[in-house]
């Protein structure tokens, strides 16, 4: 039995769902463009450079969820899927996922589960390991629950998920992880088959040094 783990943003998606969600809320005039757009861009650049303070970013990203009823958020998300996400799902990404049918598959992403759960369903992947927004009475509080699924936190969250299944990474003959980002080096180094997907410069250089496969899903 094999395990296939997939990063989401800029790996299976030709874009970043976290960034696009904030941009969507700005376009909907839910967030003030002047205040939020510059910060959204700054956080995205920090992520790409590997300097992101995940807790500062999550405070920025999750607080808007706490200001609106879940019913309204779900309505917005349906429109977000149509306008922002479906256009950036590559056929080649769907084909990659399809090649792992029969394996245990999960998306492992720093982006919160509210934003990503519908995207994971679109890929017909059963399991999602993501940053979990805290909620109370069905409404979001603006905080996180548990460990942020980012950098070394991805290892923690994957190990917790596997432990709940009575498994470890060693339970699988082969374990794959597909990612584009230097931020995912900790988890890439834990699996038997790390794969760099349209990687950033740092990850590309590391992958070439280690002899890891480097693939492209760009059409």
NUZAVEX-412590 format. One line per field, with one value per residue: residue in one letter; x, y, z of N, C-alpha, C in turn; residue number from 1. Coordinates in pm, 1 decimal. Each point is the difference from the previous one (the first is absolute). Last residue first. Example, Ala and Ser with C-alpha at 12.3 -4.5 7.8 and 13.67 -1.06 7.14 Angstrom:
BEGIN
type c(s; a)
nu c(1285.0; 29.0)
nv c(-225.0; -572.0)
nw c(708.0; -7.0)
cau c(82.0; -89.0)
cav c(119.0; 119.0)
caw c(6.0; 0.0)
cu c(-77.0; 90.0)
cv c(109.0; 120.0)
cw c(73.0; 0.0)
seq c(2; 1)
//
This chain:
BEGIN
type c(x; x; x; x; x; x; x; x; x; x; x; x; x; x; x; x; x; x; x; x; x; x; x; x; x; x; x; x; x; x; x; x; x; x; x; x; x; x; x; x; x; x; x; x; x; x; x; x; x; x; x; x; x; x; x; x; x; x; x; x; x; x; x; x; x; x; x; x; x; x; x; x; x; x; x; x; x; x; x; x; x; x; x; x; x; x; x; x; x; x; x; x; x; x; x; x; x; x; x; x; x; x; x; x; x; x; x; x; x; x; x; x; x; x; x; x; x; x; x; x; x; x; x; x; x; x; x; x; x; x; x; x; x; x; x; x; x; x; x; x; x; x; x; x; x; x; x; x; x; x; x; x; x; x; x; x; x; x; x; x; x; x; x; x; x; x; x; x; x; x; x; x; x; x; x; x; x; x; x; x; x; x; x; x; x; x; x; x; x; x; x; x; x; x; x; x; x; x; x; x; x; x; x; x; x; x; x; x; x; x; x; x; x; x; x; x; x; x; x)
nu c(41.4; 185.0; 193.8; 512.4; 467.7; 451.0; 257.1; 433.3; 473.8; 285.8; 126.7; -340.9; -350.3; 72.3; -53.3; -439.7; -226.6; 72.6; -209.8; -514.5; -327.5; -298.1; -42.0; 283.1; 31.0; 150.1; -24.4; 38.6; -102.8; 109.3; 158.5; -321.4; -196.8; 225.7; 16.0; -315.3; 21.8; 164.3; -310.2; -318.8; -210.2; -182.8; 105.5; -48.1; 135.4; -5.7; -78.5; -270.6; -38.5; 290.9; -127.8; -356.4; -482.1; -469.9; -322.0; 78.8; 444.2; 106.4; -64.1; 322.9; 397.4; -5.9; 48.0; 437.5; 280.2; -59.6; 186.1; 425.8; -84.2; -467.2; -502.9; -147.2; -217.8; -411.6; -416.6; -85.5; -258.7; -387.7; -465.9; -436.8; -456.2; -288.0; 18.4; 463.3; 547.7; 533.0; 338.1; 416.4; 380.1; 116.2; -62.1; -362.4; -217.7; -212.0; -6.9; -151.0; -16.4; -282.2; -31.7; 306.7; -93.4; -287.4; 202.6; 288.4; -79.6; -66.6; 362.5; 482.5; 521.9; 429.3; 48.5; -32.9; -324.5; -60.7; -91.7; 122.5; -42.7; -215.2; -7.9; 297.9; 40.7; -288.6; 145.5; 218.6; -260.9; -195.2; 267.4; 43.5; -329.4; -68.2; -202.2; -140.0; -446.8; -322.9; -6.3; -199.6; -484.4; -313.3; 33.1; -150.2; -455.5; -155.1; 93.3; -282.4; -354.2; 95.8; 38.5; -391.4; -171.2; 207.8; 43.7; 321.0; 406.0; 385.4; 304.6; 371.5; 427.7; 371.7; 414.6; 343.3; 224.7; 313.2; 445.0; 311.5; 193.2; 354.1; 435.4; 383.8; 371.2; 132.9; -110.1; -442.1; -322.7; -31.3; -250.0; -461.5; -162.4; -60.2; -390.5; -390.3; -36.5; -152.9; -465.3; -320.6; -145.8; -230.3; -420.8; -393.1; -376.9; -384.6; -107.9; 95.8; 438.2; 306.6; 1.7; 237.3; 463.0; 153.2; 24.3; 367.4; 410.2; 21.4; 52.9; 359.4; 199.7; -55.7; -71.1; 142.8; 376.0; -20.7; -304.1; -118.8; 259.4; 32.0; 97.2; -62.4; 136.9; -49.6; 36.1)
nv c(2350.8; -131.5; -244.1; -246.1; -212.6; -278.6; -376.0; -128.4; 15.7; 317.3; 443.6; 229.0; 188.2; 418.0; 389.0; 147.8; 239.4; 460.8; 287.4; -105.8; -354.9; -364.8; -431.5; -437.7; -444.3; -463.6; -469.5; -245.7; 316.5; 380.4; 437.2; 320.4; 277.8; 401.9; 360.7; 361.5; 477.6; 141.4; -115.0; -237.5; -542.8; -545.1; -524.5; -571.0; -537.9; -585.1; -414.8; 42.9; 72.3; 325.6; 443.1; -57.0; -168.0; -56.4; 367.0; 411.4; 145.9; 256.4; 465.1; 255.7; 96.1; 356.2; 433.0; 151.0; 142.8; 427.2; 376.4; 192.8; 323.7; 145.2; -44.8; 106.0; -166.0; 12.6; 262.2; 568.2; 502.9; 277.5; -178.4; -283.0; -312.6; -357.2; -74.2; 95.0; -88.4; 33.6; -158.8; -263.8; -185.5; -433.6; -487.1; -382.1; -432.0; -262.1; 129.2; 191.4; 464.2; 345.5; 40.2; 269.2; 454.1; 158.8; 77.1; 393.7; 421.5; -64.4; -166.6; 271.8; 48.5; -197.0; -521.9; -523.4; -435.1; -534.6; -585.7; -562.3; -353.8; -117.6; 358.3; 342.5; 219.8; 379.4; 436.8; 243.6; 204.8; 420.3; 367.9; 158.0; 298.9; 456.2; 433.3; 457.1; 193.5; -86.9; 287.9; 456.8; 90.2; -327.4; -79.8; 337.7; 31.3; -255.3; 163.9; 316.3; -161.0; -159.4; 312.1; 141.1; -267.6; 15.3; 484.1; 415.8; 189.4; -303.8; -100.8; 296.3; -68.3; -286.1; 121.0; 257.7; -224.8; -313.5; 140.2; 37.5; -395.2; -201.0; 228.3; -4.9; -34.0; -223.0; 154.4; 23.9; 170.2; 464.0; 245.9; 25.8; 313.4; 444.0; 113.6; 89.7; 422.4; 358.5; 35.1; 165.5; 466.6; 236.0; -185.3; -191.6; -386.9; -193.6; 47.3; -270.6; -75.2; -131.8; -447.6; -296.5; -41.8; -293.1; -449.0; -146.5; -124.3; -434.6; -355.4; -27.5; -196.6; -322.4; -506.7; -394.5; 164.9; 436.7; -31.2; -410.8; -475.9; -523.4; -576.4; -569.1; -556.8; -584.1; -581.7)
nw c(-1832.8; 509.2; 378.2; 113.6; 288.6; 234.2; 368.7; 291.3; 178.1; 263.9; -134.3; -227.4; 253.9; 206.4; -257.0; -76.8; 338.6; 34.5; -317.6; -74.0; -239.8; -254.1; 179.4; 257.3; 343.2; 338.9; 271.0; 413.2; 436.8; 286.9; -163.1; -153.1; 325.4; 129.2; -328.6; -161.8; -89.4; -429.6; -435.0; -324.3; 31.9; 137.2; 204.6; 147.8; 152.6; 27.3; 196.9; 462.5; 478.3; 212.7; 130.4; 363.7; 295.6; 183.9; -13.4; 215.7; -57.7; -384.2; 15.0; 224.7; -229.4; -305.8; 174.1; 118.9; -346.6; -172.8; 222.2; -95.5; -361.8; 26.0; 171.2; 533.5; 466.1; 350.4; -76.6; -65.6; -55.4; -59.5; 47.8; -255.4; -2.3; 160.4; 478.8; 88.5; -209.7; -269.6; -400.8; -250.8; -392.6; -264.2; -289.4; -229.6; -343.1; -363.0; -536.7; -442.3; -183.3; 146.4; 468.2; 221.0; 28.7; 343.3; 428.5; 131.3; 260.7; 458.1; 261.9; -1.8; -156.6; -59.6; -180.5; -242.9; -205.7; -148.5; -90.9; -81.0; -399.0; -387.4; -374.9; -191.7; -424.7; -55.4; 109.8; -330.3; -331.3; 82.5; -77.3; -440.0; -172.3; 276.7; 279.9; 83.3; -90.3; 352.5; 389.2; 46.7; -79.5; 188.8; 468.3; 287.9; 103.7; 354.8; 430.8; 219.4; 252.6; 428.5; 352.0; 216.1; 343.4; 427.8; 232.4; 131.0; 190.9; 66.5; -360.3; -88.8; 219.8; -150.1; -240.3; 234.5; 339.0; -139.6; -103.5; 345.0; 143.9; -256.4; -212.1; -406.8; -348.3; -441.7; -464.3; -176.1; 304.9; 54.2; -308.2; 68.5; 316.0; -142.7; -244.2; 239.8; 199.4; -260.9; -66.1; 343.4; 98.5; -343.7; -144.2; 320.0; 86.2; -137.1; -481.5; -402.0; -162.2; 331.2; 123.9; -278.9; 60.5; 331.5; -119.2; -259.7; 209.7; 169.2; -306.6; -413.7; -505.4; -351.1; 233.2; 194.3; 182.8; 196.4; 398.5; 243.2; 187.6; 116.3; 75.2; 33.5; 111.2; -34.0; 39.2)
cau c(-53.2; -44.7; -142.1; -80.5; -99.5; -55.5; -67.6; -145.0; -44.0; -39.1; 111.8; 103.8; -44.9; 9.8; 142.0; 56.5; -37.5; 64.9; 142.7; 71.1; 47.9; 18.8; -94.4; -10.3; -7.1; -31.3; -0.9; 92.7; -65.5; -47.1; 113.8; 59.1; -79.4; -2.0; 117.4; -38.2; -60.0; 107.0; 50.4; 73.9; -6.6; 17.0; -47.3; 28.5; -74.0; 56.5; 113.9; -21.2; -104.8; 62.4; 50.8; 108.3; 106.2; 82.1; -32.7; -143.8; -15.3; 33.7; -102.1; -122.3; 21.5; -5.4; -139.1; -80.5; 40.6; -58.4; -135.6; 7.2; 138.3; 96.5; 51.3; -9.5; 124.5; 112.1; -11.4; 21.0; 122.1; 113.7; 39.9; 143.3; 53.8; -9.7; -140.2; -83.1; -138.9; -81.3; -53.2; -140.4; -14.2; 10.6; 76.6; 55.1; 54.4; -79.2; 95.1; -44.7; 101.5; 5.5; -111.2; 38.9; 97.5; -70.4; -80.2; 50.0; 29.5; -120.2; -90.9; -97.4; -124.1; -3.3; 10.8; 60.6; 58.5; -38.2; 32.3; -57.9; 85.9; 39.5; -120.9; 13.7; 101.6; -60.6; -77.7; 95.2; 59.4; -101.3; -7.2; 115.9; -27.6; 56.8; 23.4; 142.7; 86.9; -16.0; 68.5; 143.1; 74.7; -30.8; 37.8; 146.0; 35.8; -50.1; 96.9; 114.3; -49.6; -17.9; 131.7; 45.1; -87.6; 48.2; -62.7; -115.6; -87.4; -74.1; -99.2; -122.2; -88.0; -114.2; -84.5; -50.9; -82.6; -128.2; -81.5; -41.3; -103.4; -128.1; -42.2; -134.4; 14.6; 24.6; 139.6; 86.2; -14.2; 71.5; 142.5; 27.9; 4.0; 119.9; 116.6; -12.9; 40.7; 145.1; 67.6; 29.6; 60.6; 119.2; 110.6; 39.9; 121.1; -8.2; -6.8; -138.0; -84.9; 23.6; -70.4; -144.0; -30.7; 6.8; -115.1; -118.5; 11.7; -0.2; -138.9; -2.5; -20.5; 87.0; -62.6; -118.0; 37.9; 110.3; 22.2; -109.4; -20.3; 9.0; -31.1; 27.5; -58.7; 75.3; -85.3)
cav c(-44.5; 111.4; -19.4; 118.8; -10.0; 134.8; 36.8; -16.6; -94.6; -127.1; -52.4; -43.4; -123.1; -108.2; -26.0; -61.1; -140.6; -69.0; -17.5; 126.4; 50.2; 141.3; 31.9; 145.3; 45.4; 142.7; 49.2; -78.3; -104.6; -112.3; -80.7; -66.1; -118.7; -94.8; -86.2; -139.7; -14.3; -20.0; 105.7; 101.7; 140.1; 89.9; 134.8; 109.3; 120.9; 123.6; -42.3; -0.4; -98.1; -129.3; 1.8; 97.1; -13.4; -113.2; -113.4; -22.7; -67.1; -141.2; -62.0; -9.9; -106.7; -127.6; -26.6; -25.0; -131.7; -100.4; -31.4; -118.8; -41.2; 80.9; -99.3; 51.6; 43.8; -91.7; -115.1; -132.7; -63.9; 78.6; 93.9; 11.8; 123.5; -1.3; 0.4; -11.7; 44.0; -29.8; 116.3; -7.5; 82.0; 144.1; 38.5; 134.8; 52.3; -27.9; -53.9; -134.0; -94.5; 13.9; -79.9; -140.3; -23.2; -16.4; -123.6; -110.3; 34.6; 60.9; -103.0; -52.9; 75.8; 100.4; 140.9; 54.1; 131.6; 114.3; 134.4; 90.3; 36.1; -126.8; -69.1; -55.8; -105.2; -124.2; -59.5; -44.7; -124.4; -105.5; -26.5; -82.2; -140.2; -48.5; -144.1; -26.2; 37.1; -89.9; -128.4; 4.1; 110.7; 19.7; -120.4; -4.2; 92.6; -61.0; -100.0; 63.9; 56.8; -111.5; -42.6; 99.7; -10.6; -109.8; -128.8; -27.1; 118.8; 14.3; -108.1; 29.0; 97.3; -62.0; -79.8; 78.0; 103.0; -62.3; -16.1; 134.0; 42.5; -64.0; -27.4; 29.1; 82.7; -85.8; 13.4; -46.5; -144.6; -61.6; 10.6; -94.0; -135.2; -12.9; -13.1; -130.3; -101.7; 9.6; -50.9; -143.1; -56.3; 76.5; -22.7; 128.0; 55.6; -48.0; 115.7; 1.1; 29.5; 140.5; 79.6; -12.2; 87.6; 138.1; 21.2; 27.2; 133.0; 96.7; 17.0; -16.7; 121.2; 96.2; 120.9; -45.6; -137.8; 2.3; 129.1; 52.3; 141.1; 107.5; 129.4; 114.2; 124.4; 124.9; 119.6)
caw c(-128.5; -82.6; -31.9; -25.5; -104.5; -16.4; -125.0; 2.7; -101.7; 61.5; 80.4; -93.6; -65.8; 97.3; 23.2; -121.5; -3.9; 111.4; -26.9; 12.5; 128.4; -36.2; -107.5; -13.9; -138.8; -13.3; -137.9; -82.2; -79.4; 81.2; 43.2; -116.8; -29.9; 112.4; 9.0; 20.8; 132.6; 97.3; 87.9; -75.3; 43.1; -113.5; 30.6; -92.8; 38.1; -53.2; -80.8; -144.3; -30.8; -27.2; -136.7; -9.8; -98.1; 43.2; -85.2; 19.6; 129.6; -17.1; -84.8; 81.5; 96.8; -72.3; -35.0; 120.4; 50.1; -90.2; 43.3; 85.6; 21.5; -74.5; -95.0; -136.4; -62.8; -17.6; 89.2; -57.7; 48.9; -45.3; 104.5; 17.5; -55.9; -145.3; -41.3; 118.9; -12.4; 118.2; 71.7; 40.1; 119.7; -21.5; 118.5; 3.9; 125.6; 120.7; 96.8; 40.9; -45.6; -145.2; -55.1; 13.2; -106.5; -127.3; -3.1; -82.4; -138.7; -56.7; -53.3; 95.7; -12.7; 105.7; -36.3; 121.7; -23.7; 83.2; -50.1; 98.8; 112.4; 59.2; 44.0; 134.7; -3.6; -50.3; 108.6; 101.2; -49.2; 16.2; 143.8; 34.4; -36.3; -125.2; 15.0; 22.3; -112.9; -114.9; 14.6; 27.2; -61.1; -142.2; -75.6; -4.6; -107.5; -124.0; -43.9; -65.2; -125.6; -93.1; -46.1; -97.6; -117.7; -83.5; 27.6; -85.0; -6.8; 125.8; 12.3; -77.2; 65.8; 67.0; -88.2; -113.8; 62.6; 32.7; -119.9; -42.4; 95.1; -26.3; 137.6; 51.3; 120.2; 115.2; 43.2; -109.2; -15.1; 111.6; -30.4; -108.0; 55.6; 83.8; -87.4; -64.7; 97.7; 18.3; -119.6; -5.7; 119.7; 35.1; -93.7; -57.7; 59.2; 137.5; 90.4; 48.8; -115.7; -35.1; 101.0; -24.7; -113.4; 47.8; 88.6; -81.8; -60.8; 110.5; 43.8; 144.7; 77.9; -67.3; -54.7; -75.1; -32.0; -96.6; -65.7; -82.9; 32.3; -98.2; 60.6; -87.9; 48.9; -11.3; 0.0)
cu c(71.5; -41.7; -53.6; -143.3; -72.2; -95.1; -51.2; -58.6; -148.7; -42.2; -30.7; 120.5; 107.2; -37.0; 18.7; 147.1; 58.3; -31.7; 70.8; 150.2; 57.6; 58.9; 11.0; -84.7; -18.9; 3.1; -39.3; 14.0; 102.7; -56.7; -40.7; 114.1; 54.2; -79.1; -4.2; 119.2; -36.5; -56.0; 113.6; 91.8; 85.7; -12.9; 37.2; -43.6; 47.8; -87.1; 72.5; 125.8; -17.7; -102.2; 61.2; 42.8; 110.9; 116.9; 75.0; -49.9; -146.0; -17.9; 26.5; -109.5; -121.2; 17.0; -15.1; -141.2; -83.7; 38.1; -69.2; -136.6; 3.9; 140.6; 98.1; 70.4; -26.0; 118.8; 117.6; -15.5; 20.7; 133.1; 111.5; 33.8; 148.9; 54.1; -17.4; -144.5; -74.9; -142.2; -81.4; -44.1; -148.5; 3.5; 34.6; 70.2; 60.0; 46.7; -70.7; 106.4; -36.0; 103.3; -0.4; -108.9; 43.9; 94.4; -78.4; -91.0; 23.6; 20.8; -130.3; -105.1; -108.7; -128.8; -2.5; 34.1; 48.2; 64.1; -47.8; 45.9; -82.3; 100.2; 38.6; -129.8; 20.1; 100.2; -57.2; -72.3; 100.8; 57.6; -103.9; 3.5; 115.5; -45.6; 44.8; 25.8; 148.2; 87.2; -14.1; 69.1; 150.9; 94.9; -20.3; 48.1; 151.0; 33.5; -45.4; 95.7; 112.7; -52.2; -10.6; 135.9; 44.8; -84.3; 49.7; -58.9; -129.0; -101.5; -87.0; -105.5; -123.9; -94.6; -128.3; -104.7; -64.8; -93.2; -137.0; -90.4; -48.5; -108.1; -142.1; -12.7; -134.1; 13.5; 34.0; 147.9; 97.4; -6.5; 83.6; 148.1; 35.0; 11.9; 128.5; 119.4; -7.6; 48.5; 152.5; 82.5; 52.3; 73.6; 128.5; 123.7; 36.5; 119.3; -28.6; -27.6; -147.5; -90.7; 19.3; -78.9; -149.4; -32.4; 0.1; -124.2; -127.7; 0.6; -12.5; -140.0; -9.5; -18.0; 104.9; -74.4; -113.3; 58.4; 127.9; 42.5; -107.3; -9.0; 24.7; -50.1; 40.8; -80.4; 88.5)
cv c(68.4; -50.3; 114.4; -41.4; 132.7; -7.0; 143.9; 29.8; -28.8; -105.1; -139.1; -56.5; -53.4; -133.5; -117.7; -36.7; -69.3; -148.3; -79.2; -28.7; 141.3; 77.2; 149.0; 31.7; 151.1; 40.2; 147.0; 58.5; -75.9; -114.9; -120.5; -92.2; -73.8; -127.6; -94.8; -94.5; -143.8; -19.2; -42.1; 84.0; 88.8; 143.6; 89.5; 132.7; 113.7; 115.9; 120.8; -44.1; -19.1; -110.7; -134.5; 5.0; 101.3; -25.0; -126.4; -116.9; -30.9; -77.3; -149.2; -71.2; -18.5; -115.8; -132.2; -42.5; -37.8; -140.9; -98.9; -40.3; -126.5; -40.6; 67.9; -97.0; 53.1; 65.9; -93.4; -105.6; -132.5; -54.5; 93.9; 107.4; 10.3; 124.3; 7.4; 11.0; -26.4; 50.8; -45.1; 127.1; 9.0; 71.2; 146.7; 20.7; 138.7; 78.0; -10.5; -71.1; -145.4; -95.7; 7.0; -90.6; -145.7; -26.1; -14.8; -121.5; -124.3; 31.9; 58.3; -88.6; -64.9; 80.8; 91.0; 145.7; 53.6; 126.1; 107.7; 140.8; 76.5; 18.2; -140.3; -59.5; -65.6; -114.2; -133.8; -67.8; -55.7; -134.6; -107.9; -32.4; -91.9; -143.2; -54.3; -146.2; -31.3; 41.2; -89.5; -136.6; -14.5; 101.1; 22.6; -121.1; 4.9; 88.4; -68.7; -104.2; 67.9; 48.7; -113.0; -38.4; 95.2; -13.8; -108.0; -136.5; -24.9; 113.8; 19.0; -110.5; 33.1; 99.7; -48.3; -78.5; 86.5; 97.4; -58.6; -9.0; 142.0; 49.2; -54.8; -36.1; 27.6; 74.5; -92.2; 6.3; -52.6; -153.0; -62.5; 2.2; -102.8; -141.0; -20.3; -25.9; -139.3; -105.9; 4.1; -43.5; -140.6; -63.0; 68.7; -18.8; 128.4; 52.1; -42.3; 118.7; 6.0; 40.4; 149.2; 85.4; -2.7; 97.9; 143.7; 22.4; 35.8; 142.5; 97.8; 30.1; -36.2; 137.2; 86.4; 118.0; -60.2; -138.4; -0.9; 122.8; 52.5; 134.2; 109.0; 127.0; 112.0; 117.5; 124.1)
cw c(-114.9; -137.0; -82.7; -31.2; -17.3; -119.4; 4.3; -138.2; 3.3; -101.9; 54.1; 74.7; -94.7; -64.7; 96.6; 22.1; -122.3; -1.5; 110.1; -11.0; -6.5; 117.8; -33.1; -123.0; 0.1; -146.9; -4.4; -139.6; -82.6; -83.4; 84.4; 41.4; -121.9; -31.2; 119.8; 6.8; 31.7; 140.7; 91.8; 87.0; -87.9; 49.5; -116.7; 61.9; -89.0; 45.0; -57.4; -73.3; -149.9; -26.2; -38.1; -146.4; 25.9; -92.5; 41.9; -83.9; 29.0; 130.9; -17.1; -77.9; 90.9; 97.9; -76.8; -37.6; 121.6; 43.6; -91.5; 52.5; 87.4; 39.9; -95.6; -94.9; -140.5; -68.6; -28.0; 106.9; -73.7; 47.6; -45.3; 102.1; 30.3; -68.1; -150.1; -44.8; 129.4; -22.6; 121.9; 72.9; 34.1; 134.2; -19.5; 133.5; -18.1; 121.7; 134.1; 84.1; 33.1; -60.1; -152.3; -54.9; 1.0; -117.6; -130.4; -10.9; -84.0; -147.0; -52.7; -67.9; 84.6; -3.1; 122.0; -28.3; 134.2; -54.8; 96.3; -36.9; 103.6; 112.4; 45.0; 53.2; 135.6; -3.0; -43.7; 115.9; 100.6; -43.4; 29.1; 149.0; 38.4; -28.6; -134.9; 37.5; 21.0; -118.6; -121.8; -8.7; 9.9; -65.0; -149.3; -80.1; -19.7; -120.1; -128.5; -56.5; -76.6; -135.7; -101.8; -56.7; -110.3; -126.6; -97.1; 32.9; -76.9; -4.8; 123.2; 8.5; -83.7; 66.0; 67.3; -78.6; -107.8; 71.3; 33.4; -122.5; -30.6; 94.6; -8.7; 148.1; 68.9; 130.0; 116.8; 38.2; -105.7; -8.9; 111.5; -37.7; -106.5; 57.4; 80.2; -91.2; -61.0; 98.1; 15.1; -120.0; -25.1; 117.3; 45.6; -87.6; -72.5; 79.5; 143.8; 91.6; 37.9; -116.0; -23.8; 99.3; -32.2; -112.7; 53.0; 85.3; -75.6; -54.1; 115.7; 52.9; 146.4; 64.7; -68.9; -61.3; -80.7; -26.5; -84.2; -80.2; -95.4; 70.6; -103.0; 66.5; -94.6; 55.6; 0.0)
seq c(219; 218; 217; 216; 215; 214; 213; 212; 211; 210; 209; 208; 207; 206; 205; 204; 203; 202; 201; 200; 199; 198; 197; 196; 195; 194; 193; 192; 191; 190; 189; 188; 187; 186; 185; 184; 183; 182; 181; 180; 179; 178; 177; 176; 175; 174; 173; 172; 171; 170; 169; 168; 167; 166; 165; 164; 163; 162; 161; 160; 159; 158; 157; 156; 155; 154; 153; 152; 151; 150; 149; 148; 147; 146; 145; 144; 143; 142; 141; 140; 139; 138; 137; 136; 135; 134; 133; 132; 131; 130; 129; 128; 127; 126; 125; 124; 123; 122; 121; 120; 119; 118; 117; 116; 115; 114; 113; 112; 111; 110; 109; 108; 107; 106; 105; 104; 103; 102; 101; 100; 99; 98; 97; 96; 95; 94; 93; 92; 91; 90; 89; 88; 87; 86; 85; 84; 83; 82; 81; 80; 79; 78; 77; 76; 75; 74; 73; 72; 71; 70; 69; 68; 67; 66; 65; 64; 63; 62; 61; 60; 59; 58; 57; 56; 55; 54; 53; 52; 51; 50; 49; 48; 47; 46; 45; 44; 43; 42; 41; 40; 39; 38; 37; 36; 35; 34; 33; 32; 31; 30; 29; 28; 27; 26; 25; 24; 23; 22; 21; 20; 19; 18; 17; 16; 15; 14; 13; 12; 11; 10; 9; 8; 7; 6; 5; 4; 3; 2; 1)
//
